[in-house]
Amino acid sequence: MPPRPRLDTQPPEPPPQGMDDAAWVDVIQKMDEVYSQLVTDEIELEKKNAELEQSQQFIFSVLSAMSDVLVVCDAQGLIEETNAALCELVGRSEQQLRGTSLYDLLADPASEARARAVMANRSPTRRGESIELNLRGAGGEGVPVDANCTPRFAASQRRVGTVLVARPTAEIRRAYQELRSAHEALKRTQQQLLHSEKMASLGRLVAGVAHELNNPISFVLGNVHALGRYSERLRDYIQAVHEGRTPAELQALRTRLRVPHILDDLPSLLEGTIEGAQRTADIVNGLKRFSAVDTENRQDVDLNKVVDRSVLWISKGASRGLQLQWRPGEPCIVRGNAGQLQQVVMNLLQNALDATSERPQQAPQVSIAIDATATHVLLRVDDNGPGIAEADLSRIFDPFFTTKPVGKGTGLGLSISYGIVEQHGGVLSARNLPAGGARFEVSLPRLTSPVNRPGFPGHS
């Protein structure tokens, strides 16, 4: 049987002299507080470590996602940080690049000299400096890049390195080419849209234009028929003269054919024919100017003439009860494209007529006036329609915005007119009149010098 262990029969050591139970309780409480603080600090440290790791992961994901080349160097040009784009470009891993010299990545002495000059700059701007470099690609070939070199500063504002962000020039050129192609396509689309709306406006005025063309053409045709009859009579009389008929016979034939009346009527017939042909030519030329696509053709234009042509075409296709007030005044010369300005005026007039048609119980009224100041020409078009809803005033010039029923409007007329006026250095605005109806006002820069110059294109 194993021996029993000996029991220690000595009493425990007494507590230190001078410390009672309350002191021990304080010590234990302090130890608990310290332990709790240690636990809290450990939890906070773990939380900070987790946040730091998330931040590092975020920075790493951003660097990996960058398509541009990134190089972070110290003051001596040694690489401290890179991204995946650089590693892929030069064919080396991040571990292989870290600690190597930036200049080892450059493909030619000229690039190295430019890089050293930027790195040695003692007073760089915080926005950095752009330079062109040739990096050595994975196959040893030179890869041109457009680089921005930004200085990196410590808390003491001492420069501690450089951050270089570069993009291959080929990508920049390709992006520029795509942007340029998109811009050209947008310009073509804008021109097509402008021309389409112009043709749509002209289509709505076909009846009025056809009527306006019919008058001088009918006048010319009537005169030509009369000239044809007169020519037959004169031919018979001249033939009788050549046949040697007696004076009495010629006098009788002269009276029967009414030769004196023909001779008296010929000048007026010819003058009327020429006038009708000229009116037809003027209308056709106006149509050509209106439908022209050329936007760069700028000349001196009398706004009165533009309104005259627009009123002439609009009024022919308007309702019979239209009360249109317009009286041209002194020449008001602006610099611009006559066809485009006419499109603006016609759009405003057509818009006014459409507004007045919404109140069939009252006679449609449209008033046009032109005022001139020392610097500007102001064109106002007023109507007695229902006016513009307050909610629509801020959107009335937006593309494709229209309050008309489907099939009655494209929503482009006022938008295009706004753009044309803006291109001419002017302002197109709209507001409601206190007495009812709406007012559209066009303000354009005025030219005063061409008025005294005879024969300028606006008066042709």
Phi, psi and omega per residue, in radians:
M1 nan 2.299 -3.112
P2 -1.214 2.644 -3.122
P3 -1.238 2.533 3.095
R4 -1.278 2.534 3.096
P5 -1.197 2.590 -3.123
R6 -1.408 2.280 3.119
L7 -1.434 2.385 3.100
D8 -1.390 1.922 -3.083
T9 -1.585 0.037 -3.127
Q10 -1.365 2.453 -3.135
P11 -1.218 2.693 3.113
P12 -1.136 2.760 -3.134
E13 -1.185 2.423 3.121
P14 -1.211 2.658 3.102
P15 -1.077 2.757 3.128
P16 -1.007 2.520 3.140
Q17 -1.097 2.429 3.083
G18 1.579 -0.056 -3.130
M19 -1.991 2.017 3.080
D20 -1.660 -3.016 -3.102
D21 -1.141 -0.633 -3.136
A22 -1.102 -0.657 3.123
A23 -1.144 -0.702 3.113
W24 -1.138 -0.643 3.089
V25 -1.076 -0.741 3.101
D26 -1.070 -0.747 -3.135
V27 -1.089 -0.776 -3.132
I28 -1.111 -0.709 3.118
Q29 -1.098 -0.746 3.116
K30 -1.088 -0.716 3.120
M31 -1.110 -0.677 3.086
D32 -1.110 -0.728 3.133
E33 -1.107 -0.762 3.132
V34 -1.103 -0.730 3.140
Y35 -1.128 -0.750 3.115
S36 -1.082 -0.695 3.123
Q37 -1.140 -0.672 3.106
L38 -1.099 -0.733 3.111
V39 -1.109 -0.771 3.138
T40 -1.089 -0.765 3.136
D41 -1.113 -0.655 3.127
E42 -1.138 -0.729 3.110
I43 -1.116 -0.762 3.140
E44 -1.130 -0.662 3.124
L45 -1.145 -0.714 3.099
E46 -1.114 -0.679 3.106
K47 -1.119 -0.777 3.114
K48 -1.104 -0.695 3.104
N49 -1.101 -0.679 3.113
A50 -1.153 -0.739 3.108
E51 -1.120 -0.700 3.115
L52 -1.110 -0.710 3.125
E53 -1.146 -0.693 3.093
Q54 -1.121 -0.709 3.110
S55 -1.103 -0.750 3.120
Q56 -1.115 -0.696 3.106
Q57 -1.135 -0.677 3.117
F58 -1.115 -0.828 3.130
I59 -1.083 -0.712 3.136
F60 -1.128 -0.711 3.139
S61 -1.163 -0.649 3.107
V62 -1.143 -0.791 3.139
L63 -1.107 -0.665 -3.130
S64 -1.228 -0.559 -3.107
A65 -1.402 -0.265 -3.112
M66 -1.156 2.273 3.046
S67 -1.481 -0.344 3.088
D68 -1.427 2.674 3.114
V69 -1.332 2.341 3.131
L70 -2.192 2.265 3.063
V71 -2.361 2.212 3.067
V72 -1.948 2.104 -3.078
C73 -2.067 2.765 3.001
D74 -1.521 -3.008 -3.066
A75 -1.134 -0.424 3.136
Q76 -1.585 -0.011 3.130
G77 1.547 0.217 3.094
L78 -1.462 2.393 -3.038
I79 -1.310 2.215 3.108
E80 -1.862 -0.540 -3.094
E81 -2.649 2.535 3.091
T82 -2.436 -3.085 3.044
N83 -2.328 3.075 -3.042
A84 -1.138 -0.541 -3.118
A85 -1.105 -0.712 3.109
L86 -1.193 -0.745 3.138
C87 -1.039 -0.728 3.134
E88 -1.185 -0.656 -3.095
L89 -1.190 -0.770 -3.060
V90 -1.644 -0.130 3.108
G91 1.258 0.560 3.124
R92 -2.354 2.639 -3.100
S93 -1.401 2.961 3.140
E94 -1.159 -0.646 3.105
Q95 -1.138 -0.640 3.117
Q96 -1.217 -0.547 -3.096
L97 -1.447 -0.571 -3.051
R98 -1.139 2.251 -3.139
G99 1.595 -0.198 3.090
T100 -1.498 2.934 -3.093
S101 -1.462 2.464 3.078
L102 -1.028 -0.617 -3.053
Y103 -1.179 -0.346 3.089
D104 -1.225 -0.295 3.141
L105 -1.520 -0.147 -3.063
L106 -1.550 2.515 -2.973
A107 -1.616 -0.257 -3.084
D108 -2.581 2.758 -3.119
P109 -1.062 -0.593 -3.124
A110 -1.097 -0.722 3.107
S111 -1.139 -0.705 3.123
E112 -1.104 -0.711 -3.140
A113 -1.118 -0.726 3.124
R114 -1.142 -0.709 3.139
A115 -1.152 -0.739 3.134
R116 -1.119 -0.655 -3.136
A117 -1.121 -0.692 3.123
V118 -1.205 -0.746 -3.120
M119 -1.152 -0.516 -3.096
A120 -1.533 -0.070 -3.121
N121 -1.139 2.119 -3.055
R122 -1.504 -0.237 3.128
S123 -2.307 1.108 -3.120
P124 -1.339 2.720 3.043
T125 -1.495 2.680 -3.118
R126 -1.239 -0.316 3.077
R127 -1.389 -0.182 3.095
G128 1.499 -3.054 -3.106
E129 -2.391 2.368 -3.118
S130 -1.643 2.312 3.103
I131 -2.433 2.797 3.065
E132 -1.806 2.243 -3.107
L133 -2.258 2.776 3.001
N134 -2.021 1.914 3.085
L135 -1.495 2.652 3.104
R136 -1.498 2.013 -3.085
G137 -1.287 3.125 -3.103
A138 -1.084 -0.535 3.124
G139 -1.660 0.167 -3.140
G140 1.555 -0.066 -3.129
E141 -1.408 2.718 3.101
G142 -1.418 2.293 3.129
V143 -2.018 1.884 3.138
P144 -1.211 2.338 3.114
V145 -2.340 2.674 3.010
D146 -1.801 1.956 -2.964
A147 -1.966 2.513 3.004
N148 -1.982 2.082 -3.084
C149 -1.829 1.981 -3.089
T150 -1.965 2.302 3.140
P151 -1.234 2.623 3.121
R152 -2.046 2.228 -3.033
F153 -2.019 2.632 3.047
A154 -1.501 3.108 3.135
A155 -1.077 -0.464 3.135
S156 -1.470 0.151 -3.126
Q157 1.152 0.322 3.045
R158 -1.571 2.372 -3.136
R159 -1.224 2.192 -3.097
V160 -2.040 -0.003 3.127
G161 2.937 -2.904 -3.068
T162 -2.454 2.461 3.019
V163 -1.899 2.146 -3.094
L164 -1.998 2.099 3.075
V165 -2.060 2.156 -3.028
A166 -2.343 2.658 3.075
R167 -2.308 2.333 3.110
P168 -0.967 2.354 -3.093
T169 -1.063 -0.570 3.138
A170 -1.051 -0.689 3.119
E171 -1.166 -0.685 3.122
I172 -1.113 -0.774 3.138
R173 -1.124 -0.700 3.124
R174 -1.131 -0.738 3.116
A175 -1.128 -0.690 3.111
Y176 -1.131 -0.712 3.129
Q177 -1.130 -0.723 3.107
E178 -1.126 -0.711 3.115
L179 -1.127 -0.720 3.134
R180 -1.143 -0.739 3.114
S181 -1.092 -0.723 3.119
A182 -1.131 -0.658 3.120
H183 -1.148 -0.753 3.112
E184 -1.117 -0.713 3.106
A185 -1.121 -0.657 3.103
L186 -1.147 -0.699 3.109
K187 -1.121 -0.739 3.121
R188 -1.120 -0.724 3.123
T189 -1.105 -0.713 3.119
Q190 -1.100 -0.744 3.118
Q191 -1.121 -0.741 3.124
Q192 -1.124 -0.707 3.124
L193 -1.125 -0.756 3.110
L194 -1.071 -0.787 -3.113
H195 -1.197 -0.666 3.130
S196 -1.112 -0.765 3.108
E197 -1.140 -0.619 3.104
K198 -1.135 -0.748 3.113
M199 -1.179 -0.586 3.084
A200 -1.144 -0.710 3.080
S201 -1.103 -0.749 3.124
L202 -1.128 -0.629 3.117
G203 -1.092 -0.652 3.115
R204 -1.210 -0.313 -3.090
L205 -1.866 0.193 -3.071
V206 -1.011 -0.736 -3.099
A207 -1.076 -0.791 3.136
G208 -1.153 -0.711 3.136
V209 -1.165 -0.717 3.133
A210 -1.093 -0.716 3.112
H211 -1.128 -0.710 -3.135
E212 -1.166 -0.616 3.075
L213 -1.278 -0.551 -3.059
N214 -1.146 -0.617 -3.090
N215 -1.087 -1.002 -3.139
P216 -1.156 -0.577 3.134
I217 -1.164 -0.737 3.103
S218 -1.101 -0.682 3.118
F219 -1.100 -0.770 3.122
V220 -1.127 -0.741 -3.136
L221 -1.101 -0.739 3.116
G222 -1.079 -0.740 3.128
N223 -1.172 -0.658 -3.141
V224 -1.149 -0.703 3.084
H225 -1.087 -0.738 3.100
A226 -1.106 -0.732 3.102
L227 -1.108 -0.591 3.093
G228 -1.124 -0.761 3.108
R229 -1.152 -0.714 3.129
Y230 -1.100 -0.686 -3.121
S231 -1.121 -0.639 3.102
E232 -1.124 -0.750 3.125
R233 -1.136 -0.755 3.117
L234 -1.134 -0.622 3.099
R235 -1.117 -0.726 3.112
D236 -1.121 -0.696 -3.138
Y237 -1.184 -0.764 -3.136
I238 -1.140 -0.631 3.101
Q239 -1.109 -0.696 3.102
A240 -1.132 -0.656 3.089
V241 -1.093 -0.772 3.137
H242 -1.168 -0.440 -3.139
E243 -1.377 -0.149 3.068
G244 1.401 0.551 3.116
R245 -1.191 2.787 -3.070
T246 -1.213 2.794 3.105
P247 -1.027 -0.610 -3.140
A248 -1.172 -0.731 3.127
E249 -1.135 -0.698 3.137
L250 -1.152 -0.661 3.136
Q251 -1.159 -0.697 3.116
A252 -1.147 -0.729 3.109
L253 -1.155 -0.643 -3.139
R254 -1.105 -0.703 3.140
T255 -1.228 -0.760 -3.106
R256 -1.122 -0.695 -3.141
L257 -1.439 -0.115 3.123
R258 1.004 0.813 -3.119
V259 -1.076 -0.765 3.120
P260 -1.024 -0.704 3.121
H261 -1.109 -0.686 3.123
I262 -1.082 -0.800 -3.102
L263 -1.122 -0.603 3.108
D264 -1.282 -0.518 -3.054
D265 -1.523 -0.359 -3.079
L266 -1.025 -0.811 -3.122
P267 -1.028 -0.760 -3.131
S268 -1.182 -0.645 3.099
L269 -1.089 -0.796 -3.140
L270 -1.126 -0.741 3.135
E271 -1.111 -0.753 3.112
G272 -1.133 -0.667 3.120
T273 -1.125 -0.766 3.124
I274 -1.122 -0.713 3.132
E275 -1.105 -0.767 3.121
G276 -1.124 -0.715 3.108
A277 -1.123 -0.659 3.130
Q278 -1.176 -0.677 3.087
R279 -1.106 -0.740 3.103
T280 -1.073 -0.773 3.122
A281 -1.090 -0.675 3.125
D282 -1.125 -0.728 3.134
I283 -1.131 -0.759 3.139
V284 -1.109 -0.743 3.117
N285 -1.116 -0.658 3.076
G286 -1.093 -0.712 3.084
L287 -1.111 -0.698 3.136
K288 -1.131 -0.746 3.126
R289 -1.136 -0.682 -3.107
F290 -1.183 -0.676 -3.069
S291 -1.577 -0.004 -3.101
A292 -1.149 2.499 -3.139
V293 -1.552 -0.366 -3.042
D294 -1.102 2.104 3.128
T295 -1.775 -0.145 -3.070
E296 -1.618 -0.145 -3.094
N297 -1.391 1.704 3.133
R298 -1.899 2.408 -3.134
Q299 -2.621 3.070 3.085
D300 -1.367 2.145 -3.046
V301 -2.186 2.286 3.023
D302 -1.489 2.025 -3.075
L303 -1.108 -0.454 3.070
N304 -1.075 -0.726 3.141
K305 -1.141 -0.690 3.125
V306 -1.090 -0.786 3.131
V307 -1.150 -0.668 3.116
D308 -0.982 -0.875 -3.121
R309 -1.125 -0.716 -3.123
S310 -1.135 -0.777 3.124
V311 -1.089 -0.697 -3.132
L312 -1.050 -0.796 -3.089
W313 -1.302 -0.738 -3.093
I314 -1.149 -0.777 -3.043
S315 -1.123 -0.528 -3.129
K316 -1.168 -0.571 -3.115
G317 -1.703 0.067 -3.110
A318 -1.514 2.971 3.114
S319 -1.171 2.743 -3.066
R320 -1.157 -0.494 -3.079
G321 -1.500 0.156 -3.082
L322 -1.169 2.276 3.025
Q323 -1.842 1.753 -3.071
L324 -1.908 2.042 -3.116
Q325 -1.789 2.062 3.122
W326 -2.772 2.242 3.075
R327 -2.414 1.968 -3.138
P328 -1.145 2.546 3.130
G329 -2.032 -2.549 3.118
E330 -1.136 2.651 -3.141
P331 -0.976 2.292 3.070
C332 -2.073 1.780 -2.955
I333 -1.657 2.274 3.021
V334 -2.210 2.842 3.106
R335 -1.793 2.102 -3.132
G336 3.091 -2.902 3.134
N337 -1.706 2.068 -3.048
A338 -1.067 -0.734 -3.131
G339 -1.118 -0.721 3.137
Q340 -1.186 -0.727 3.114
L341 -1.125 -0.646 3.083
Q342 -1.149 -0.627 3.089
Q343 -1.080 -0.703 3.110
V344 -1.075 -0.859 -3.099
V345 -1.097 -0.749 -3.135
M346 -1.153 -0.658 3.087
N347 -1.103 -0.733 3.140
L348 -1.178 -0.711 3.112
L349 -1.147 -0.784 3.128
Q350 -1.107 -0.669 3.107
N351 -1.110 -0.690 3.114
A352 -1.148 -0.726 3.112
L353 -1.120 -0.721 3.111
D354 -1.098 -0.626 -3.134
A355 -1.206 -0.716 -3.129
T356 -1.191 -0.452 3.136
S357 -1.229 -0.232 3.122
E358 -1.356 -0.124 3.086
R359 -2.162 1.319 -3.066
P360 -1.159 -0.274 -3.101
Q361 -1.341 -0.195 3.133
Q362 -2.217 2.706 -3.112
A363 -1.201 2.308 3.133
P364 -1.201 2.334 3.133
Q365 -2.268 2.286 3.077
V366 -2.307 2.280 -3.122
S367 -2.121 2.315 3.136
I368 -2.136 2.337 3.128
A369 -2.521 2.585 3.085
I370 -2.206 2.186 3.042
D371 -2.081 2.626 -3.119
A372 -2.251 2.351 2.977
T373 -1.859 -3.026 -3.136
A374 -1.168 -0.431 -3.041
T375 -2.109 -0.316 -3.025
H376 -2.399 2.745 3.005
V377 -1.970 2.239 -3.078
L378 -1.977 2.091 3.086
L379 -1.894 2.198 -3.137
R380 -2.083 2.364 3.053
V381 -2.171 1.966 -3.129
D382 -1.923 2.600 3.055
D383 -2.434 2.868 3.120
N384 -1.857 0.590 3.086
G385 -1.321 -2.914 -3.106
P386 -1.326 -0.085 -3.107
G387 1.480 -3.028 -3.091
I388 -1.950 2.270 3.111
A389 -1.057 2.468 -3.101
E390 -1.006 -0.622 -3.129
A391 -1.224 -0.347 -3.091
D392 -1.681 -0.210 -3.075
L393 -1.062 -0.619 -3.115
S394 -1.409 -0.193 -3.077
R395 -2.051 0.028 -2.955
I396 -1.151 -0.432 3.134
F397 -1.721 0.104 3.101
D398 -1.251 2.492 3.100
P399 -1.046 2.421 3.061
F400 1.191 0.142 3.065
F401 -1.522 2.206 3.125
T402 -2.651 2.574 3.056
T403 -1.806 0.057 -3.121
K404 -1.419 2.746 3.092
P405 -1.103 2.828 3.120
V406 -1.046 2.296 -3.138
G407 1.619 -0.172 -3.122
K408 -1.753 -0.232 -3.122
G409 -2.860 2.626 -3.136
T410 -1.648 -0.288 -3.064
G411 1.348 0.284 -3.098
L412 -1.960 -0.320 -3.038
G413 -1.020 -0.932 -3.111
L414 -1.225 -0.609 3.120
S415 -1.114 -0.799 3.126
I416 -1.166 -0.699 3.109
S417 -1.064 -0.717 3.107
Y418 -1.053 -0.771 3.131
G419 -1.135 -0.692 3.140
I420 -1.119 -0.812 -3.140
V421 -1.085 -0.701 3.131
E422 -1.123 -0.688 3.100
Q423 -1.149 -0.435 3.109
H424 -1.557 0.182 3.105
G425 1.358 0.337 -3.094
G426 -2.015 -2.957 -3.108
V427 -2.380 2.337 3.034
L428 -1.971 2.178 -3.106
S429 -2.337 2.848 -3.138
A430 -2.459 2.560 3.075
R431 -2.771 2.901 3.090
N432 -1.583 2.553 3.113
L433 -1.531 2.557 -3.131
P434 -1.032 -0.618 -3.111
A435 -1.486 0.035 -3.090
G436 1.896 2.722 -3.086
G437 1.546 -3.079 -3.088
A438 -2.257 2.756 3.077
R439 -2.257 2.255 2.979
F440 -1.917 2.293 -3.083
E441 -2.196 2.280 3.095
V442 -1.952 2.167 3.081
S443 -1.986 2.112 -3.114
L444 -2.206 2.557 3.065
P445 -1.066 2.371 -3.080
R446 -1.680 2.482 2.999
L447 -1.886 2.261 -3.127
T448 -1.861 -0.456 -3.062
S449 -1.179 -0.625 -3.072
P450 -1.226 -0.234 -3.052
V451 -1.069 -0.672 -3.117
N452 -1.532 0.078 -3.134
R453 -1.757 1.961 -3.070
P454 -1.216 2.539 2.973
G455 1.436 0.288 -3.141
F456 -1.315 2.701 -2.945
P457 -0.989 -0.536 -3.095
G458 -1.155 -0.354 -3.131
H459 -1.858 0.096 -3.098
S460 -1.275 nan nan
